[in-house]
Amino acid sequence: MSNLAIGLAGIGAMLLLLFLRVPVGAALGLVSLAGIAAIRGFGAAFGSLATLPYQFSASWTLSAVPMFLLLGAFAFHMGLTRGIYDAARAWLGWLPGGMAVASNWACTLFGAASGSSVATTSAIGKIAIPEMLRLGYHPALATGAVAAAGTIDALIPPSIALMIYGWYAEVPIDKLLIAGILPGLLTAVVFTAFIVGLCSWRPDLAPRITMRFSMGERVRLLSDVWPLPVLVLGVIGAIYSGAATSTEAAAVGTAGALAIATCRGAVSLKAVRESFTDTASSTAALFFVVAGAVLFTRFLALSGVPAFVAAEFAAMGSKWAVIAAMVVVYLVLGMLLDPIGVMLLTLPILIPVCRALGLDLLWIGVLVVKLVEIGMLTPPVGFHCFVLKTVVGPEVPLSMIFRGAMWFIAADAVVIAALLAFPQISLFLPSLME
């Protein structure tokens, strides 16, 4: 059997293991070891196992990942995110579907400190959804708005998905994080327009609230949450100006969050312990998957599959054919796997193809992350929907949550079309850093 045939057989075995619900990291590692052994022998396979995961986990660039996760954990457990939803409601609640709009922007701001879209969805969902249901909002709108807005976290810095992509694709992570800002804000704006338009057309979905807030009350509510946006802007500003790398900015931001919480008297042994525990468990789970992906990349490189696929697509000479295939593959796989798993499963093939066609890898990175996050809304996996099911309990059936999430995929399609038609949405801010 040729090396190429072994590589293709390995991909087939990988998909079979994933279909059988084997964890992504384990499936990647097992197939990779078997494939490398078949091509180079067991010595090479175990040599790769001994060296590659360590080389990856010891990467200085990826040290930003646990630091940003710790920043988000400090902000959440020490109360820096408390009050975000109340402030958004006071300023935006007067709009048609105003509570859903407030949830959308609360998720956007929370995501700018979190780094985890699941954490954002859960945290805002616990606050916003019971309030919307109490006010008579349709359950599909209440849950769908939060599930969809949670995906914005993957684009707004700090984005763990963008950092993993940047490390793998060997593109500057600082520029990649900045590249996600405008697409993330565009998504929030499109979601806002969608909610307002839908609720103007169907007023029964979201009764207009009668609460009125004075300017003084609005300013007071903003004063409760000012440390978080200041902290976020400081981190992003440090990266954008070149004053700090993403790793350095993450470290300073984490120290800043701890300092602010200390000044507000919000630091406790329990909060510190929970912050470090959450960070350690999230980092370990993520790095286990990436370690398997590193081995899988070595296996595919030895088999020649990426070079073969790149040559075939380069012969076609159509970048749009590649992009169309990418969109379809990510949307389909996103229905079955978690976003990081989908990304790491496909990047060993996608990156060589994009390089061969001269596609901008910053632009491709934003598209990839946007596409995989849509998978967090689509059945049968739709992890954000399952997270919200645990929040709302039996009051709202899972089918209703998926129904609401599906409404927002139409809005996501508008964002994807805009990113494809106008690459400068992603590339403008990074271009100013040169």
Long-range contacts (C-beta under 8 A, 24 or more apart in sequence): 1-38, 3-39, 3-302, 3-303, 3-304, 4-303, 4-304, 4-305, 4-308, 6-35, 6-38, 6-39, 6-303, 7-35, 7-299, 7-300, 7-302, 7-303, 7-304, 7-305, 8-303, 8-305, 10-34, 10-35, 10-299, 10-300, 10-303, 11-300, 11-305, 14-296, 14-345, 18-336, 18-337, 18-341, 19-336, 24-289, 24-292, 24-337, 24-338, 24-340, 24-341, 24-344, 24-345, 25-288, 25-289, 25-290, 25-291, 25-292, 25-293, 26-292, 27-292, 28-289, 28-292, 28-293, 28-295, 28-296, 28-344, 28-345, 29-291, 29-292, 29-295, 29-296, 31-296, 31-299, 32-292, 32-295, 32-296, 32-298, 32-299, 33-295, 35-299, 35-302, 35-303, 36-295, 36-298, 36-299, 36-302, 39-299, 39-302, 39-303, 40-302, 48-295, 48-298, 49-295, 52-291, 52-294, 52-295, 52-298, 53-291, 53-294, 53-295, 55-294, 56-287, 56-290, 56-291, 56-294, 57-287, 57-291, 59-167, 60-247, 61-163, 61-166, 61-167, 61-173, 61-246, 61-247, 62-163, 62-164, 62-167, 63-247, 64-158, 64-163, 64-173, 64-245, 64-246, 64-247, 64-249, 64-250, 65-115, 65-160, 65-163, 65-164, 65-283, 65-286, 66-279, 66-280, 66-283, 67-247, 67-250, 67-251, 67-253, 67-254, 68-115, 68-158, 68-160, 68-163, 68-250, 68-253, 68-254, 69-115, 69-116, 69-160, 69-278, 69-279, 69-282, 69-283, 70-254, 70-275, 70-276, 70-279, 71-113, 71-115, 71-158, 71-235, 71-250, 71-253, 71-254, 71-257, 72-113, 72-114, 72-115, 72-116, 72-119, 72-158, 73-274, 73-275, 73-276, 73-278, 73-279, 74-254, 74-257, 74-258, 74-261, 74-271, 74-275, 75-113, 75-114, 75-228, 75-231, 75-257, 76-113, 76-114, 76-119, 76-123, 76-275, 77-271, 77-272, 77-274, 77-275, 77-278, 78-257, 78-258, 78-261, 78-264, 78-266, 78-267, 78-271, 78-275, 79-261, 79-264, 79-266, 80-113, 80-225, 80-227, 80-228, 80-231, 80-257, 80-260, 80-261, 80-266, 81-110, 81-113, 81-123, 81-225, 81-228, 82-224, 82-225, 83-221, 83-224, 83-225, 84-109, 84-110, 84-124, 84-225, 84-228, 85-124, 85-127, 85-128, 85-131, 86-221, 86-224, 87-218, 87-221, 87-222, 87-224, 87-225, 89-131, 90-213, 90-217, 90-218, 90-221, 91-213, 91-218, 91-222, 93-209, 93-211, 93-213, 94-208, 94-209, 95-196, 96-195, 96-196, 96-199, 96-200, 96-203, 96-206, 96-208, 97-141, 97-145, 97-195, 97-196, 97-198, 97-199, 97-205, 97-206, 98-206, 98-208, 98-209, 99-128, 99-131, 99-132, 99-135, 99-137, 99-142, 99-206, 99-209, 100-132, 100-137, 100-141, 100-142, 100-145, 100-195, 100-199, 100-206, 101-192, 101-195, 101-196, 102-128, 103-128, 103-129, 103-132, 103-142, 103-145, 103-146, 103-149, 104-145, 104-148, 104-149, 104-152, 104-188, 104-191, 104-192, 104-195, 105-149, 105-188, 105-192, 106-149, 107-146, 107-149, 107-150, 107-152, 107-153, 108-149, 108-152, 108-156, 108-184, 108-185, 108-188, 109-225, 109-228, 109-229, 109-232, 110-153, 111-150, 111-152, 111-153, 111-154, 111-156, 111-184, 112-156, 112-157, 112-158, 112-228, 112-229, 112-232, 112-236, 113-158, 113-228, 113-231, 113-232, 113-257, 114-153, 115-153, 115-158, 115-159, 115-160, 116-153, 116-160, 116-282, 117-150, 117-151, 117-152, 117-153, 117-154, 117-373, 117-376, 117-384, 118-150, 118-383, 118-384, 118-387, 120-149, 120-150, 120-153, 121-146, 121-147, 121-149, 121-150, 121-384, 121-387, 121-388, 122-387, 122-388, 122-390, 122-391, 124-149, 124-150, 125-150, 125-387, 125-388, 125-391, 125-392, 126-391, 129-388, 129-391, 129-392, 130-392, 132-206, 133-392, 133-395, 133-396, 135-207, 135-209, 136-207, 137-205, 137-206, 137-207, 138-204, 138-205, 138-206, 138-404, 139-392, 139-395, 139-396, 139-400, 139-401, 139-404, 140-205, 140-400, 140-401, 140-403, 140-404, 140-407, 141-195, 141-198, 141-199, 141-205, 141-206, 141-404, 141-407, 142-396, 142-404, 143-385, 143-388, 143-392, 143-396, 143-400, 143-401, 143-404, 143-405, 144-401, 144-403, 144-404, 144-405, 144-406, 144-407, 144-408, 145-191, 145-195, 145-404, 145-408, 146-388, 147-376, 147-377, 147-382, 147-384, 147-385, 147-387, 147-388, 147-401, 147-404, 147-405, 147-408, 148-191, 148-377, 148-384, 148-405, 148-408, 148-409, 148-411, 148-412, 149-188, 149-191, 150-376, 150-384, 151-187, 151-373, 151-374, 151-376, 151-377, 151-384, 151-412, 152-184, 152-187, 152-188, 152-191, 154-180, 154-339, 154-369, 154-370, 154-372, 154-373, 155-180, 155-181, 155-183, 155-184, 155-187, 155-366, 155-369, 155-370, 155-373, 156-180, 156-181, 156-184, 156-185, 157-181, 157-235, 157-236, 157-239, 158-235, 158-246, 158-250, 159-369, 160-286, 160-340, 161-339, 161-340, 161-343, 161-369, 161-372, 161-373, 162-365, 162-366, 162-369, 163-246, 164-286, 164-290, 164-340, 164-343, 164-344, 165-343, 165-347, 165-365, 165-368, 165-369, 166-365, 168-293, 168-297, 168-344, 168-347, 168-351, 169-347, 169-351, 169-361, 169-364, 169-365, 171-361, 171-362, 171-365, 173-246, 174-239, 174-242, 174-245, 174-246, 174-433, 175-362, 175-430, 175-433, 176-362, 176-365, 176-366, 176-430, 177-236, 177-239, 177-246, 178-236, 178-239, 178-240, 178-429, 178-430, 178-433, 179-362, 179-363, 179-365, 179-366, 179-426, 179-427, 179-429, 179-430, 180-366, 180-369, 180-426, 181-236, 181-429, 182-425, 182-426, 182-428, 182-429, 183-366, 183-370, 183-415, 183-419, 183-425, 183-426, 186-415, 186-418, 186-419, 186-425, 187-370, 187-412, 187-415, 190-411, 190-414, 190-415, 191-408, 191-411, 193-411, 194-407, 194-408, 194-410, 194-411, 198-407, 227-260, 227-264, 231-256, 231-257, 231-260, 240-429, 240-433, 242-433, 286-340, 289-340, 289-341, 289-344, 290-340, 290-344, 292-344, 293-344, 293-345, 293-347, 293-348, 296-344, 296-345, 296-348, 297-347, 297-348, 300-348, 300-349, 301-348, 305-348, 305-349, 306-348, 306-349, 306-351, 306-352, 306-353, 307-352, 309-349, 309-352, 309-353, 310-352, 310-353, 310-355, 310-356, 311-356, 313-353, 313-356, 313-357, 314-353, 314-356, 314-357, 319-357, 319-358, 319-359, 322-353, 322-354, 322-357, 322-359, 323-359, 323-367, 323-420, 326-350, 326-364, 326-367, 326-368, 326-371, 327-367, 327-371, 327-416, 330-368, 330-371, 330-372, 330-374, 330-375, 331-371, 331-374, 331-375, 331-378, 333-375, 334-371, 334-372, 334-374, 334-375, 334-376, 334-378, 334-381, 335-375, 335-378, 335-379, 335-380, 335-381, 335-382, 336-380, 336-381, 337-375, 337-381, 338-375, 338-381, 338-383, 339-369, 339-372, 339-373, 339-375, 339-376, 340-372, 342-372, 342-375, 343-368, 343-369, 343-372, 360-423, 360-427, 362-426, 362-427, 362-430, 363-419, 363-423, 363-426, 363-427, 366-419, 366-426, 367-416, 367-419, 367-420, 367-426, 370-412, 370-415, 370-416, 370-419, 371-416, 374-409, 374-412, 377-402, 377-405, 377-406, 377-408, 377-409, 377-412, 378-405, 378-406, 378-409
